[in-house]
C-alpha cells in the first residue's frame, strides 16, 4: 500500500494503518490514512478512487471516504484507546510517520492541477 501511495504522495501523510485479520492474516480490506493537509485529498482521490490496486492480488476497487475522526491528534487518541498500539507485532500497528508541513508552492501546485 505504501509503495503505491509513495509514488506521488510520499511525505504527504503522517499515519497509515492497514488492519490485519488475525485469523487469515490478510488485510481487512480498508485502511486509515491521515494526510498532512486537506488539499492533498484531491490528488489521492483522483489517483486512487474507483481503481484497483496494482500491488495486491485482488479485484477489489479502492473507494476513498472521509473518516469519522479527522486529524492526527484525534486518530492517535482513538488508536491508543483501542489497544491496537499495544500489539506485540509491529507489522500490525499503525505507522506514525515524521512529516513536515507541505510548502505553499506544493499546495498551490496540487490546487492548480486538481481543481
N, C-alpha and C positions, 0 to 999 in steps of 0.2 A: 504494500500500500504506500509506504513512504517513498519507495523508488518512483512510483508514478507521480506522487504529489511533488517530489523534489525536482522533477524535470522542469517545471515552470514556477514552483511556489516554495522553493527552499528558503527557509528563514522567515517565511510569512505566516507561520503557525507556531504556537507555543505549547500546545497539548495535543496529543493524539492517543486515542485509546481504541483498540480493536478487541472487544471482548471475545474470549475463547470459551467454548462449551467444554466443561471438564470431562464429560462422558466421551465425546467423539474427538476431542482435541482439535476441532475446526473452529474457525471464526463463526460468530453468531449471525453474521450477515449484515451487521451495521457497525459504524464507528463514530466516535466523537472526535471532532477536530475543532480547535479554537484558533481562529485567525487573529492576527495582531491588530488588524484594522478592518472595519466593516466593508470598505470598498473592495477588499480582496475577495469577498464572497462573489462578486460579479464574475471575476475571471475563473474561479473554481466552478461556479455554476455552468458557465459556458463550455468549459473544458470537459467536465465530468457528467453533468446531469443528463440522464437518458441514454447513457452509453455503457457498454460493457467494459469490464476491467481487462486490461491486456495481460496482466501478470497473474491472474487467477484462473484456475481450471473450472470455470463456472459460466453459466449462461445468464446469471443474474445481471440486472441493469441497475446502475447507480441512480439513486434519487436523493438529491440534496434537500434537506428541510432545516428550518430553524429549530434550535434546541429550546427546551423549556427554560433552561438556565443559560445566561449569556455572560461571557467574560471569564477570564482566567480565575479570578478570586472565587466566583460562585461555583465554578466547576471543581476547583480544588477542595472547597468546603464539602461539596456533595460527595466527591470521591473518598475523602478522608472518612466521612460519616458512614459510607457504605462498606468499609472494610477491605475494599479492593486494593488499597495501598499497603495493606499488611500481608499480602500474599507472599509466600516464600520464593516463588519462581518469578524472577524479574521480567521474563518474557510475557507474563500475564498481567503486568502492571501497566498503567498509563505511562507514556513517556512525557516528561515535563522538560521542555527544551529552553535553553537560553536564547533569546532573540533580542533584537533591537527594534525600536520603532522605525517603520519604513520612512524613507526620506520623502519630503513633499514632492520631489521630482518623480519618484516611483509611483506615488499615489496618483499624481496628475496623469502620468502615462497610462495607468490602468483605467482611469476615468475616461480618457480620450479614446482608448482602444475599445472599451466595452460599453460606453454609454452613448 
